[in-house]
Amino acid sequence: MNATATTPAWGLYEQLLPAEIEAIVARTPVAYLPWGALEYHGKHAAVGLDGLKAHGLCVELARVAGGLVLPPVYVAANTIKEVKDLSHRRHSLNFKEETVRTLAREHLEQLVDEKFRVVFLLPGHVGQPHYDILKEEAARMNAAQTTTTVICTSETDLISKDIVIVNHAALGEVSFLMSLYPQSVDLSRLPQDRVPTLADDAVWGPDPRAASAEKGRVYIEAFVAAAKQKITEALR
């Protein structure tokens, strides 16, 4: 999608002037709301991985589909801090589920009020029931009005499990981060003599030592293709 100085195709909401926002909305009335967490992802990845991942994916999607990317919301429930028998207690902020629900509802209400035809809510943290709460609020908003379609999904719900699966600080998430924010990953901090584990390394899923920016790019392209189709159908 080509953009000009007067008709930008997409933008970062918080960095734009009102006239620039209005031009984008007139062209593509889509808002992207990345939803993250501040959560321990091992010694090898940034604590903001979930929000960085969601925001980066929304930017990649907006580049091809158009629209406005809002700043990530870093308020999550059901983080690794709540997992029993784990020693990973630091570097995670864990909020009440009702706080997440209230923030989701109020964000969606205001984005509907801003006349977006589609709101694409992308949680980077899919801990439960955190993820279900966001999907429930999206469904509630869709049932309450007809002017705006709220899409709430995650990258692993859109990408084939043959490509990437749900994980925590493992191959999938780390590859995303290496492609989107390479400065936020240091694979040398992973153990070299054993497979990383949840108990010792906060890693759940395929071995992150095999992660790469190239794999992350494959995942991103699969996500963008599937997500763009959903947005196109909603606008139609």
FIGU-905350 format. One line per field, with one value per residue (C-alpha): chain; x, y, z. Coordinates in steps of 0.25 Angstrom, whole numbers, always signed. Each point is the difference from the previous one (the first is absolute). Example, Ala and Ser with C-alpha at 12.3 -4.5 7.8 and 13.67 -1.06 7.14 Angstrom:
ch = A, A
c1 = +49, +6
c2 = -18, +14
c3 = +31, -2
REM end
This chain:
ch = A, A, A, A, A, A, A, A, A, A, A, A, A, A, A, A, A, A, A, A, A, A, A, A, A, A, A, A, A, A, A, A, A, A, A, A, A, A, A, A, A, A, A, A, A, A, A, A, A, A, A, A, A, A, A, A, A, A, A, A, A, A, A, A, A, A, A, A, A, A, A, A, A, A, A, A, A, A, A, A, A, A, A, A, A, A, A, A, A, A, A, A, A, A, A, A, A, A, A, A, A, A, A, A, A, A, A, A, A, A, A, A, A, A, A, A, A, A, A, A, A, A, A, A, A, A, A, A, A, A, A, A, A, A, A, A, A, A, A, A, A, A, A, A, A, A, A, A, A, A, A, A, A, A, A, A, A, A, A, A, A, A, A, A, A, A, A, A, A, A, A, A, A, A, A, A, A, A, A, A, A, A, A, A, A, A, A, A, A, A, A, A, A, A, A, A, A, A, A, A, A, A, A, A, A, A, A, A, A, A, A, A, A, A, A, A, A, A, A, A, A, A, A, A, A, A, A, A, A, A, A, A, A, A, A, A
c1 = +0, +6, -1, +2, +2, -14, -6, +8, -3, +3, +6, +3, -11, +7, +10, -10, -7, -15, +0, +9, -9, -13, +7, +3, -14, -6, +8, +0, -8, +8, +6, +10, +1, +12, -2, +13, +5, +12, +5, +12, +5, +13, +13, +1, -12, -6, -11, -9, +1, -15, -3, +12, -5, -14, +4, +10, -10, -11, +10, +4, -15, -4, +11, -7, -15, +0, -5, +5, +8, -2, +11, +0, -8, +10, -11, -1, -6, +4, +15, +11, +1, -13, +5, +2, +13, +8, +11, -2, -6, +7, -1, -15, -12, -13, -13, -14, -9, -11, +11, +3, -15, -3, +11, -3, -15, +4, +10, -10, -11, +9, +5, -15, -3, +12, -8, +10, -7, +10, +8, +11, +3, +13, +4, +14, -2, -10, +0, -13, -10, +6, -1, -14, -4, +5, -8, -12, +0, +2, -12, -8, +3, -4, -13, -3, +2, +1, +9, +13, +5, +10, +10, +7, +10, +14, +11, +0, -15, +3, +12, +0, +5, +9, +8, -1, -6, -4, +12, +7, +14, +2, +3, -12, +0, +15, +0, -11, +8, +13, -7, -7, +9, +13, +7, -10, +5, +14, +0, +14, -7, -7, +6, +10, +1, -15, -14, -6, -12, -12, +5, +15, -1, -15, +0, -13, +0, +10, +15, +2, +15, -4, -7, +3, -4, -3, -9, -7, -2, -7, -9, -3, -4, -9, -7, -1, -7, -10, -3, -1, -11, -8, +1, -4, -12, -4, +1, -8
c2 = +0, +13, +13, +14, +12, +3, -14, -8, -15, -3, +6, -1, +6, +8, +6, +6, +14, +0, +3, -12, -9, +4, -2, -14, -3, +5, -9, -12, +0, -11, +1, -10, -2, -8, -6, -4, -4, +3, -14, -8, -7, -5, +6, +0, +8, +14, +0, +8, -11, -2, +15, +2, -12, +4, +15, -5, -9, +11, +9, -10, -3, +15, +2, -9, +2, +15, +6, +5, -7, +3, -1, -14, -2, -6, -5, -15, -10, -15, +2, -9, +6, -7, -14, -9, -6, +9, +9, +11, +10, +13, +8, -3, +9, -7, +7, -4, -6, +10, +11, -6, -1, +14, +5, -8, +4, +15, -1, -6, +10, +12, -6, -3, +15, +4, -6, -11, -11, -10, -2, -11, -4, -8, -6, -4, -7, -11, -5, -5, +6, +13, -4, -4, +13, +8, -9, +1, +15, +0, -9, +9, +13, -7, -4, +14, +8, -2, +11, -6, -14, -4, -11, -6, -11, -4, -3, -15, -1, +6, -8, -15, -8, -6, +13, +5, -5, +7, +2, +8, +6, -12, -2, +8, +12, +2, -1, +11, +8, -2, +5, +12, +4, -7, +9, -7, -14, -6, -15, -1, +1, -13, -13, -6, -14, -4, +3, +12, -3, +7, -2, +5, +9, +5, -7, -8, -6, -3, +3, +15, -3, -3, +14, +10, +13, -8, -10, +12, +6, -12, +0, +15, -2, -11, +9, +12, -8, -6, +12, +9, -10, +2, +15, +0, -9, +9, +13, -7
c3 = +0, -4, +8, -2, +9, +0, +0, +9, +0, +14, +12, +15, +7, +11, -9, -10, -1, +0, -15, -3, +8, -7, -13, +3, +6, -12, -9, +9, +13, +7, +14, +5, +15, +5, +14, +7, +14, +8, +3, +2, -13, +5, +0, -15, -3, +3, +11, -10, -10, -1, -2, -10, -8, -1, -3, -10, -7, +0, -7, -10, -3, -1, -10, -10, +5, +4, +13, +13, +10, +15, +11, +6, +13, +10, +10, +2, +9, +1, -2, +3, +14, +4, -4, +12, +3, -9, +6, -11, +9, -4, -13, -2, +3, +2, +0, +5, -11, +3, -3, -13, -3, +3, -8, -12, +1, +1, -11, -10, +4, -3, -13, -5, +4, -9, -12, -3, -9, +5, +13, -1, +14, +1, +13, +1, +13, -1, +15, +4, +4, -5, -14, +1, +8, -12, -10, +9, +0, -15, -2, +10, -8, -13, +6, +5, -13, -15, -5, +5, -2, +11, -4, +12, -3, +2, -10, +4, -3, -14, -4, -3, +12, -11, +0, +15, +12, +14, +8, +11, -3, -9, -15, -5, +9, -1, -15, -1, +10, -8, -13, +6, +12, -2, +11, +10, -1, +4, -3, +7, +14, -3, +6, -11, +6, +2, -5, +6, +10, +6, +14, -2, -12, -2, -13, -4, -14, -11, +3, -2, -3, -14, -1, -11, -7, -13, +7, +6, -13, -5, +12, -2, -15, +3, +11, -9, -11, +9, +8, -13, -5, +13, -1, -14, +3, +11, -8, -11
REM end
